[in-house]
């Protein structure tokens, strides 16, 4: 299991960093798969040109803030987690070179509210148009760390989301993703379907969440994958990318969808890291990932029984 846990953490950070230079580009402008690397092909108009290749973005930093909080407190503590998010946003905590860039609008608004003494349950928007992927991209450490029941894992996935993304749809996507990761760790033969079945049972007496799952997320429907920042599209784009047969193929397929490439590849990369393990991640992706000293102590804690 340690190879899987290590692979998951590296996978989400590598996927994020690999996707950074290609962000905001439509699929037609993404280079062919063999040319997708930390450093894009010559003359490619990369996004965030001042950011050195191999640098993760807000996705990775927020995921590390969540992991750090879980390890420090031994539980999901929203006050502690929200403070660490503020430390990241205002001070560059767990950001490579302390450089905070590419922060989503919803997340920015919520963190500014937190800095003005809003409670975590009051900081995230809950309207229909507040369904970005900003809480989905960071929630995987919850599934890696968690030892509670499925019901508790689902509720914690909801709670970590509401700090910045409080709509039930965003919460449900985080819950499904965490259950998907858990089923992979449990060697389930069909982890996506098993996670979906579990979530349906847990939502039996929660009609608002059932509505979001069945009418908007639609776990079994053929998805339209466009790699956008919409939380449902992000989850499905990552799911389809994860059908590839290697870690490298998964993250490159996620980037090929275009648009929010770093987040799609982050979400897919974490699952691919779980599935294939650290040992199957290409050495060049590991060696050229910047900022590894920032999360090495957290990884050691996570892997310590």
QUIKA-V542643 format. One record per residue. N is the residue number from 1. RES is the residue in one letter. SS is DSSP state (hx for helix, st for strand, lp for the rest). OMEGA is omega in radians with two decimals (none if undefined). BURIAL is # if it has 9 or more other C-alpha atoms within 8 Angstrom, else .. Layout:
{{N	RES	SS	OMEGA	BURIAL} {N	RES	SS	OMEGA	BURIAL}}
This chain:
{{1	X	lp	-3.11	.} {2	X	hx	3.09	.} {3	X	hx	3.11	#} {4	X	hx	-3.13	#} {5	X	hx	3.11	#} {6	X	hx	3.11	#} {7	X	hx	-3.13	#} {8	X	hx	-3.11	#} {9	X	hx	3.07	#} {10	X	hx	-3.09	#} {11	X	hx	-3.13	#} {12	X	hx	-3.14	#} {13	X	hx	3.11	#} {14	X	hx	3.11	#} {15	X	hx	3.10	#} {16	X	hx	-3.08	#} {17	X	hx	-3.14	#} {18	X	hx	-3.10	#} {19	X	hx	-3.05	#} {20	X	hx	-3.06	#} {21	X	lp	-3.02	#} {22	X	lp	-3.05	#} {23	X	lp	3.08	#} {24	X	lp	-3.14	#} {25	X	lp	3.06	#} {26	X	lp	-3.09	#} {27	X	hx	-3.09	#} {28	X	hx	-3.11	.} {29	X	hx	3.12	.} {30	X	lp	-3.14	#} {31	X	lp	3.05	.} {32	X	lp	-3.05	.} {33	X	hx	-3.12	.} {34	X	hx	-3.10	.} {35	X	hx	3.12	.} {36	X	lp	3.12	#} {37	X	lp	3.07	.} {38	X	lp	3.07	#} {39	X	lp	-3.10	.} {40	X	lp	3.09	#} {41	X	lp	3.09	.} {42	X	lp	3.09	.} {43	X	lp	3.03	.} {44	X	lp	-3.10	.} {45	X	lp	-2.99	.} {46	X	lp	3.04	#} {47	X	lp	3.11	#} {48	X	lp	-3.04	.} {49	X	lp	3.13	.} {50	X	lp	-3.12	.} {51	X	lp	-3.11	.} {52	X	lp	3.11	.} {53	X	lp	-3.14	#} {54	X	lp	-3.10	#} {55	X	lp	3.06	#} {56	X	lp	-3.06	#} {57	X	lp	-3.13	#} {58	X	hx	3.14	#} {59	X	hx	-3.10	#} {60	X	hx	-3.12	#} {61	X	hx	3.14	#} {62	X	hx	3.07	#} {63	X	hx	3.12	#} {64	X	hx	3.05	#} {65	X	hx	3.11	#} {66	X	hx	3.13	#} {67	X	hx	3.14	#} {68	X	hx	-3.14	#} {69	X	hx	3.13	#} {70	X	hx	-3.12	#} {71	X	hx	-3.10	#} {72	X	hx	-3.04	.} {73	X	hx	-3.12	.} {74	X	lp	3.13	.} {75	X	lp	3.00	.} {76	X	lp	3.14	#} {77	X	lp	-3.01	#} {78	X	hx	3.10	#} {79	X	hx	-3.14	.} {80	X	hx	-3.14	.} {81	X	hx	-3.13	#} {82	X	hx	3.10	#} {83	X	hx	3.12	.} {84	X	hx	3.04	#} {85	X	hx	3.08	#} {86	X	hx	3.11	#} {87	X	hx	3.09	#} {88	X	hx	-3.02	#} {89	X	hx	-3.05	#} {90	X	hx	-3.02	.} {91	X	hx	-3.14	.} {92	X	lp	3.13	#} {93	X	lp	3.13	#} {94	X	lp	2.99	#} {95	X	lp	3.12	#} {96	X	hx	-3.09	#} {97	X	hx	-3.06	.} {98	X	hx	-3.10	#} {99	X	lp	3.14	.} {100	X	lp	-3.12	#} {101	X	lp	3.05	.} {102	X	lp	-3.13	.} {103	X	lp	3.13	.} {104	X	lp	-3.08	.} {105	X	hx	-3.13	.} {106	X	hx	-3.12	#} {107	X	hx	3.13	#} {108	X	hx	-3.13	#} {109	X	hx	-3.10	#} {110	X	hx	-3.12	#} {111	X	hx	3.07	#} {112	X	hx	3.06	.} {113	X	hx	3.12	#} {114	X	hx	3.14	#} {115	X	hx	3.10	.} {116	X	lp	3.01	.} {117	X	lp	2.92	.} {118	X	lp	3.02	#} {119	X	lp	-3.13	.} {120	X	hx	3.13	#} {121	X	hx	-3.10	.} {122	X	hx	-2.98	.} {123	X	hx	-3.08	#} {124	X	lp	3.10	#} {125	X	st	-3.10	#} {126	X	lp	-3.12	#} {127	X	lp	-3.06	.} {128	X	lp	-3.10	.} {129	X	lp	-3.12	.} {130	X	lp	-3.10	#} {131	X	lp	3.01	#} {132	X	st	-3.05	#} {133	X	lp	-3.02	#} {134	X	lp	3.07	#} {135	X	lp	3.08	#} {136	X	hx	-3.02	#} {137	X	hx	-3.02	#} {138	X	hx	-2.88	#} {139	X	lp	-3.07	#} {140	X	hx	3.13	#} {141	X	hx	3.09	#} {142	X	hx	3.14	#} {143	X	hx	3.14	#} {144	X	hx	-3.05	#} {145	X	hx	-2.87	#} {146	X	lp	3.06	.} {147	X	lp	-3.12	.} {148	X	lp	3.12	.} {149	X	lp	3.06	.} {150	X	hx	-3.13	.} {151	X	hx	3.14	.} {152	X	hx	3.09	.} {153	X	hx	3.14	#} {154	X	hx	-3.13	#} {155	X	hx	3.09	#} {156	X	hx	3.08	#} {157	X	hx	3.06	#} {158	X	hx	-3.01	#} {159	X	hx	3.14	#} {160	X	hx	-3.14	#} {161	X	hx	-2.95	#} {162	X	hx	3.12	#} {163	X	lp	-3.11	#} {164	X	lp	-3.06	#} {165	X	st	-2.96	#} {166	X	lp	3.13	#} {167	X	lp	-3.14	#} {168	X	hx	-3.14	#} {169	X	hx	3.09	#} {170	X	hx	3.12	#} {171	X	hx	-3.11	#} {172	X	hx	3.09	#} {173	X	hx	3.10	#} {174	X	hx	3.14	#} {175	X	hx	3.14	#} {176	X	hx	3.13	#} {177	X	hx	-3.14	#} {178	X	hx	3.08	#} {179	X	hx	3.07	#} {180	X	hx	3.12	#} {181	X	hx	3.12	#} {182	X	hx	-3.13	#} {183	X	hx	3.05	#} {184	X	hx	3.09	#} {185	X	hx	3.14	#} {186	X	lp	3.11	.} {187	X	lp	3.08	.} {188	X	lp	-3.10	#} {189	X	lp	3.08	.} {190	X	lp	-2.98	.} {191	X	hx	3.14	#} {192	X	hx	-3.12	.} {193	X	hx	3.12	.} {194	X	hx	3.10	#} {195	X	hx	3.12	#} {196	X	hx	-3.13	#} {197	X	hx	3.11	.} {198	X	hx	-3.12	#} {199	X	hx	3.08	#} {200	X	hx	3.14	#} {201	X	hx	-3.10	.} {202	X	hx	3.14	.} {203	X	lp	-3.04	#} {204	X	lp	-3.11	.} {205	X	lp	-3.14	.} {206	X	lp	-3.01	.} {207	X	hx	3.13	.} {208	X	hx	3.13	.} {209	X	hx	3.07	#} {210	X	hx	3.10	#} {211	X	hx	-3.14	#} {212	X	hx	-3.12	#} {213	X	hx	-3.01	#} {214	X	hx	-3.05	#} {215	X	hx	-3.11	.} {216	X	hx	3.13	#} {217	X	hx	3.08	#} {218	X	lp	-2.98	.} {219	X	lp	-3.09	.} {220	X	lp	-3.12	.} {221	X	lp	3.06	.} {222	X	lp	-3.05	.} {223	X	lp	2.94	.} {224	X	lp	-3.04	.} {225	X	lp	-3.11	#} {226	X	lp	3.07	#} {227	X	lp	-3.08	#} {228	X	lp	3.12	#} {229	X	lp	3.07	#} {230	X	st	-2.96	#} {231	X	hx	3.14	#} {232	X	hx	3.12	#} {233	X	hx	3.14	#} {234	X	hx	-3.13	#} {235	X	hx	-3.12	#} {236	X	hx	3.09	#} {237	X	hx	3.09	#} {238	X	hx	-3.14	#} {239	X	hx	-3.14	#} {240	X	hx	3.09	.} {241	X	hx	-3.09	#} {242	X	lp	3.04	#} {243	X	lp	3.12	.} {244	X	lp	-2.96	#} {245	X	lp	3.04	.} {246	X	lp	3.11	#} {247	X	hx	-3.10	#} {248	X	hx	-3.13	.} {249	X	hx	3.12	#} {250	X	hx	-3.06	#} {251	X	hx	3.11	#} {252	X	hx	3.07	#} {253	X	hx	3.11	#} {254	X	hx	3.13	#} {255	X	hx	-3.12	#} {256	X	hx	3.06	#} {257	X	lp	3.11	#} {258	X	lp	3.06	#} {259	X	lp	-3.07	#} {260	X	lp	-2.95	#} {261	X	hx	-3.10	#} {262	X	hx	-3.11	#} {263	X	hx	3.09	#} {264	X	hx	-3.13	#} {265	X	hx	3.06	#} {266	X	hx	-3.12	#} {267	X	hx	3.11	#} {268	X	hx	-3.09	#} {269	X	hx	3.09	#} {270	X	hx	3.11	#} {271	X	hx	3.13	#} {272	X	hx	3.09	#} {273	X	hx	3.06	#} {274	X	hx	-3.04	#} {275	X	hx	-3.04	.} {276	X	hx	-3.12	#} {277	X	lp	-3.14	#} {278	X	hx	-3.06	#} {279	X	hx	-3.11	.} {280	X	hx	3.05	.} {281	X	lp	-3.12	#} {282	X	lp	-3.06	.} {283	X	hx	-3.09	.} {284	X	hx	3.10	.} {285	X	hx	3.14	#} {286	X	hx	-3.06	#} {287	X	hx	-3.06	.} {288	X	lp	3.03	.} {289	X	lp	-3.11	#} {290	X	lp	3.00	.} {291	X	lp	-3.06	#} {292	X	hx	3.11	.} {293	X	hx	-3.14	.} {294	X	hx	-3.06	.} {295	X	hx	-3.13	#} {296	X	hx	3.12	.} {297	X	hx	3.13	.} {298	X	hx	3.12	#} {299	X	hx	3.09	#} {300	X	hx	3.10	.} {301	X	hx	-3.12	.} {302	X	hx	-3.06	#} {303	X	hx	-3.14	#} {304	X	lp	-3.10	.} {305	X	lp	none	.}}
